[in-house]
Amino acid sequence: MTYGTSEGQTEKIADVIADVLRARGHDVHVLDIKEAGHAIPEGYDGVIVGASVHVGKHDKHVVDFVRRNHGSLSGVPTAFFSVSLAAHGDQTEAERYLEQFKDETGWRPERTALFGGALLYTHYGFLKRHLMKRIADDKPGSLGTDTSRDYVYTEWDGVKRFAEDFAAELEAAAA
Ligand SMILES: Cc1cc2nc3c(=O)[nH]c(=O)nc-3n(C[C@H](O)[C@H](O)[C@H](O)COP(=O)(O)O)c2cc1C
Protein backbone atom coordinates (compact mmCIF):
# COMPACT_ATOMS: atom_id res chain seq x y z
CA MET A 1 0.00 0.00 0.00
CA THR A 2 1.34 3.42 -0.82
CA TYR A 3 0.05 6.84 0.13
CA GLY A 4 0.74 10.57 -0.07
CA THR A 5 0.18 12.76 2.96
CA SER A 6 0.85 16.36 4.01
CA GLU A 7 -0.42 16.59 7.58
CA GLY A 8 -0.50 12.89 8.37
CA GLN A 9 -4.18 11.91 8.11
CA THR A 10 -3.78 9.72 5.01
CA GLU A 11 -0.91 7.96 6.75
CA LYS A 12 -3.14 7.25 9.76
CA ILE A 13 -5.82 5.84 7.47
CA ALA A 14 -3.23 3.70 5.66
CA ASP A 15 -2.09 2.33 9.03
CA VAL A 16 -5.64 1.39 10.04
CA ILE A 17 -6.16 -0.39 6.70
CA ALA A 18 -2.85 -2.22 7.17
CA ASP A 19 -3.87 -3.33 10.67
CA VAL A 20 -7.13 -4.81 9.34
CA LEU A 21 -5.30 -6.66 6.55
CA ARG A 22 -2.63 -7.97 8.94
CA ALA A 23 -5.29 -9.16 11.38
CA ARG A 24 -6.60 -11.30 8.52
CA GLY A 25 -3.18 -12.81 7.98
CA HIS A 26 -1.91 -10.71 5.08
CA ASP A 27 1.65 -9.47 4.82
CA VAL A 28 1.40 -5.71 4.23
CA HIS A 29 4.00 -3.12 3.23
CA VAL A 30 3.00 0.49 3.88
CA LEU A 31 5.06 3.04 1.99
CA ASP A 32 5.07 6.82 1.94
CA ILE A 33 4.99 7.70 -1.76
CA LYS A 34 8.02 9.93 -1.30
CA GLU A 35 10.01 6.83 -0.36
CA ALA A 36 8.37 4.46 -2.82
CA GLY A 37 10.86 4.99 -5.65
CA HIS A 38 9.68 5.09 -9.23
CA ALA A 39 8.09 1.72 -9.75
CA ILE A 40 5.82 -0.74 -8.00
CA PRO A 41 7.96 -3.74 -7.00
CA GLU A 42 6.97 -7.10 -8.40
CA GLY A 43 5.27 -9.78 -6.38
CA TYR A 44 2.39 -8.03 -4.66
CA ASP A 45 -1.01 -9.75 -4.62
CA GLY A 46 -2.78 -6.40 -4.45
CA VAL A 47 -2.09 -2.67 -4.31
CA ILE A 48 -3.91 0.10 -2.43
CA VAL A 49 -3.06 3.74 -3.14
CA GLY A 50 -4.22 6.66 -0.98
CA ALA A 51 -3.93 10.42 -1.49
CA SER A 52 -5.20 13.56 0.21
CA VAL A 53 -6.59 16.66 -1.48
CA HIS A 54 -5.10 20.13 -1.08
CA VAL A 55 -6.42 23.15 -2.92
CA GLY A 56 -8.61 21.02 -5.15
CA LYS A 57 -5.99 18.47 -6.18
CA HIS A 58 -4.72 15.09 -5.05
CA ASP A 59 -1.12 14.84 -3.85
CA LYS A 60 1.08 15.51 -6.85
CA HIS A 61 3.55 12.76 -5.91
CA VAL A 62 0.73 10.21 -6.00
CA VAL A 63 -0.62 11.52 -9.31
CA ASP A 64 2.86 11.30 -10.89
CA PHE A 65 3.51 7.85 -9.41
CA VAL A 66 0.21 6.42 -10.61
CA ARG A 67 0.56 7.99 -14.03
CA ARG A 68 3.92 6.27 -14.43
CA ASN A 69 2.80 2.93 -13.01
CA HIS A 70 -0.78 2.31 -13.90
CA GLY A 71 0.31 -0.35 -16.40
CA SER A 72 1.56 -2.49 -13.52
CA LEU A 73 -1.60 -1.78 -11.54
CA SER A 74 -3.57 -4.13 -13.75
CA GLY A 75 -3.71 -7.85 -13.17
CA VAL A 76 -3.94 -7.68 -9.37
CA PRO A 77 -6.77 -6.35 -7.16
CA THR A 78 -6.33 -2.59 -6.71
CA ALA A 79 -8.03 0.15 -4.76
CA PHE A 80 -7.71 3.90 -4.34
CA PHE A 81 -8.83 6.02 -1.41
CA SER A 82 -9.15 9.78 -1.49
CA VAL A 83 -8.95 11.88 1.69
CA SER A 84 -10.55 15.32 1.79
CA LEU A 85 -12.79 17.58 3.82
CA ALA A 86 -15.26 17.54 0.94
CA ALA A 87 -15.82 13.83 1.61
CA HIS A 88 -17.26 14.90 4.94
CA GLY A 89 -19.65 17.61 3.83
CA ASP A 90 -19.77 17.82 0.05
CA GLN A 91 -19.94 14.42 -1.63
CA THR A 92 -20.36 15.92 -5.10
CA GLU A 93 -17.12 17.85 -4.74
CA ALA A 94 -15.31 14.79 -3.37
CA GLU A 95 -16.50 12.76 -6.36
CA ARG A 96 -15.29 15.50 -8.67
CA TYR A 97 -11.79 15.23 -7.15
CA LEU A 98 -11.89 11.48 -7.74
CA GLU A 99 -12.94 11.88 -11.39
CA GLN A 100 -10.18 14.42 -11.90
CA PHE A 101 -7.67 11.97 -10.40
CA LYS A 102 -8.80 9.22 -12.78
CA ASP A 103 -8.58 11.59 -15.76
CA GLU A 104 -5.14 12.88 -14.79
CA THR A 105 -3.65 9.45 -14.17
CA GLY A 106 -5.51 7.29 -16.67
CA TRP A 107 -5.93 4.71 -13.90
CA ARG A 108 -9.30 3.09 -13.29
CA PRO A 109 -8.96 1.45 -9.85
CA GLU A 110 -11.44 -1.39 -9.30
CA ARG A 111 -12.39 -0.12 -5.89
CA THR A 112 -12.50 3.47 -4.66
CA ALA A 113 -13.42 5.19 -1.40
CA LEU A 114 -13.82 8.79 -0.27
CA PHE A 115 -12.79 9.37 3.34
CA GLY A 116 -13.24 12.49 5.43
CA GLY A 117 -9.96 14.16 6.41
CA ALA A 118 -8.91 16.24 9.37
CA LEU A 119 -8.95 19.91 10.20
CA LEU A 120 -5.89 20.30 12.42
CA TYR A 121 -6.07 23.95 13.44
CA THR A 122 -3.67 23.53 16.37
CA HIS A 123 -1.01 22.07 14.06
CA TYR A 124 -1.27 24.62 11.26
CA GLY A 125 0.87 27.75 11.10
CA PHE A 126 -0.79 31.15 11.14
CA LEU A 127 -1.56 31.43 7.41
CA LYS A 128 -2.85 27.91 6.98
CA ARG A 129 -5.04 28.23 10.08
CA HIS A 130 -6.49 31.44 8.72
CA LEU A 131 -7.11 29.94 5.28
CA MET A 132 -8.76 26.81 6.67
CA LYS A 133 -10.94 28.83 9.06
CA ARG A 134 -12.16 30.87 6.09
CA ILE A 135 -13.00 27.72 4.17
CA ALA A 136 -14.82 26.31 7.21
CA ASP A 137 -16.74 29.56 7.69
CA ASP A 138 -18.02 29.16 4.13
CA LYS A 139 -19.43 25.69 4.92
CA PRO A 140 -21.73 26.39 7.83
CA GLY A 141 -22.68 23.34 9.82
CA SER A 142 -20.34 20.95 8.10
CA LEU A 143 -16.85 22.01 9.28
CA GLY A 144 -15.73 23.14 12.73
CA THR A 145 -14.55 26.72 13.17
CA ASP A 146 -13.07 26.69 16.69
CA THR A 147 -9.37 27.18 15.91
CA SER A 148 -8.31 26.25 19.44
CA ARG A 149 -9.00 22.58 18.68
CA ASP A 150 -8.73 19.94 15.94
CA TYR A 151 -11.51 18.13 14.12
CA VAL A 152 -11.19 14.65 12.64
CA TYR A 153 -13.89 13.70 10.16
CA THR A 154 -12.57 10.29 9.15
CA GLU A 155 -15.26 7.62 9.56
CA TRP A 156 -13.10 4.81 10.91
CA ASP A 157 -15.84 2.19 10.51
CA GLY A 158 -15.98 2.97 6.80
CA VAL A 159 -12.18 2.71 6.58
CA LYS A 160 -12.27 -0.71 8.27
CA ARG A 161 -15.07 -1.89 6.00
CA PHE A 162 -13.07 -0.81 2.93
CA ALA A 163 -10.09 -2.82 4.24
CA GLU A 164 -12.26 -5.87 5.01
CA ASP A 165 -13.77 -5.75 1.52
CA PHE A 166 -10.33 -5.52 -0.05
CA ALA A 167 -9.09 -8.43 2.07
CA ALA A 168 -12.08 -10.51 0.97
CA GLU A 169 -11.27 -9.74 -2.65
CA LEU A 170 -7.60 -10.76 -2.17
CA GLU A 171 -8.68 -13.99 -0.51
CA ALA A 172 -11.12 -14.75 -3.30
CA ALA A 173 -8.43 -14.06 -5.92
CA ALA A 174 -6.03 -16.41 -4.13
CA ALA A 175 -8.60 -19.21 -3.74
C1 LIG B 1 -3.87 24.01 2.88
C2 LIG B 1 -4.97 23.00 2.80
C3 LIG B 1 -5.78 22.95 1.67
C4 LIG B 1 -6.82 22.02 1.59
N1 LIG B 1 -7.62 22.01 0.47
C5 LIG B 1 -8.67 21.16 0.43
C6 LIG B 1 -9.56 21.18 -0.68
O1 LIG B 1 -9.37 21.92 -1.65
N2 LIG B 1 -10.63 20.35 -0.65
C7 LIG B 1 -10.88 19.49 0.41
O2 LIG B 1 -11.87 18.79 0.38
N3 LIG B 1 -10.03 19.43 1.45
C8 LIG B 1 -8.94 20.24 1.49
N4 LIG B 1 -8.09 20.20 2.56
C9 LIG B 1 -8.31 19.23 3.63
C10 LIG B 1 -7.36 18.03 3.57
O3 LIG B 1 -7.71 17.19 2.50
C11 LIG B 1 -7.47 17.30 4.91
O4 LIG B 1 -6.93 18.13 5.90
C12 LIG B 1 -6.77 15.95 4.93
O5 LIG B 1 -6.96 15.37 6.21
C13 LIG B 1 -5.28 16.07 4.63
O6 LIG B 1 -4.73 14.78 4.60
P1 LIG B 1 -3.16 14.56 4.84
O7 LIG B 1 -2.88 14.97 6.26
O8 LIG B 1 -2.95 13.10 4.65
O9 LIG B 1 -2.44 15.37 3.83
C14 LIG B 1 -7.04 21.10 2.66
C15 LIG B 1 -6.21 21.15 3.77
C16 LIG B 1 -5.18 22.08 3.86
C17 LIG B 1 -4.31 22.09 5.08
The ligand as an SDF file (V2000), in Angstrom:
LIG
                    3D

 31 33  0  0  0  0  0  0  0  0999 V2000
   -3.8720   24.0140    2.8850 C   0  0  0  0  0  0  0  0  0  0  0  0
   -4.9670   22.9990    2.7970 C   0  0  0  0  0  0  0  0  0  0  0  0
   -5.7830   22.9450    1.6750 C   0  0  0  0  0  0  0  0  0  0  0  0
   -6.8210   22.0170    1.5860 C   0  0  0  0  0  0  0  0  0  0  0  0
   -7.6180   22.0150    0.4740 N   0  0  0  0  0  0  0  0  0  0  0  0
   -8.6740   21.1580    0.4350 C   0  0  0  0  0  0  0  0  0  0  0  0
   -9.5620   21.1810   -0.6800 C   0  0  0  0  0  0  0  0  0  0  0  0
   -9.3730   21.9170   -1.6500 O   0  0  0  0  0  0  0  0  0  0  0  0
  -10.6290   20.3480   -0.6500 N   0  0  0  0  0  0  0  0  0  0  0  0
  -10.8780   19.4950    0.4100 C   0  0  0  0  0  0  0  0  0  0  0  0
  -11.8740   18.7890    0.3760 O   0  0  0  0  0  0  0  0  0  0  0  0
  -10.0260   19.4330    1.4550 N   0  0  0  0  0  0  0  0  0  0  0  0
   -8.9430   20.2430    1.4940 C   0  0  0  0  0  0  0  0  0  0  0  0
   -8.0870   20.2040    2.5600 N   0  0  0  0  0  0  0  0  0  0  0  0
   -8.3140   19.2280    3.6280 C   0  0  0  0  0  0  0  0  0  0  0  0
   -7.3640   18.0340    3.5690 C   0  0  0  0  0  0  0  0  0  0  0  0
   -7.7110   17.1870    2.5010 O   0  0  0  0  0  0  0  0  0  0  0  0
   -7.4660   17.3030    4.9070 C   0  0  0  0  0  0  0  0  0  0  0  0
   -6.9290   18.1320    5.8960 O   0  0  0  0  0  0  0  0  0  0  0  0
   -6.7740   15.9540    4.9300 C   0  0  0  0  0  0  0  0  0  0  0  0
   -6.9620   15.3650    6.2050 O   0  0  0  0  0  0  0  0  0  0  0  0
   -5.2840   16.0700    4.6310 C   0  0  0  0  0  0  0  0  0  0  0  0
   -4.7330   14.7750    4.6040 O   0  0  0  0  0  0  0  0  0  0  0  0
   -3.1620   14.5560    4.8410 P   0  0  0  0  0  0  0  0  0  0  0  0
   -2.8850   14.9740    6.2600 O   0  0  0  0  0  0  0  0  0  0  0  0
   -2.9480   13.1020    4.6520 O   0  0  0  0  0  0  0  0  0  0  0  0
   -2.4370   15.3690    3.8320 O   0  0  0  0  0  0  0  0  0  0  0  0
   -7.0360   21.1020    2.6560 C   0  0  0  0  0  0  0  0  0  0  0  0
   -6.2060   21.1500    3.7730 C   0  0  0  0  0  0  0  0  0  0  0  0
   -5.1850   22.0800    3.8620 C   0  0  0  0  0  0  0  0  0  0  0  0
   -4.3080   22.0940    5.0770 C   0  0  0  0  0  0  0  0  0  0  0  0
  1  2  1  0
  2  3  1  0
  2 30  2  0
  3  4  2  0
  4  5  1  0
  4 28  1  0
  5  6  2  0
  6  7  1  0
  6 13  1  0
  7  8  2  0
  7  9  1  0
  9 10  1  0
 10 11  2  0
 10 12  1  0
 12 13  2  0
 13 14  1  0
 14 15  1  0
 14 28  1  0
 15 16  1  0
 16 17  1  0
 16 18  1  0
 18 19  1  0
 18 20  1  0
 20 21  1  0
 20 22  1  0
 22 23  1  0
 23 24  1  0
 24 25  2  0
 24 26  1  0
 24 27  1  0
 28 29  2  0
 29 30  1  0
 30 31  1  0
M  END
$$$$
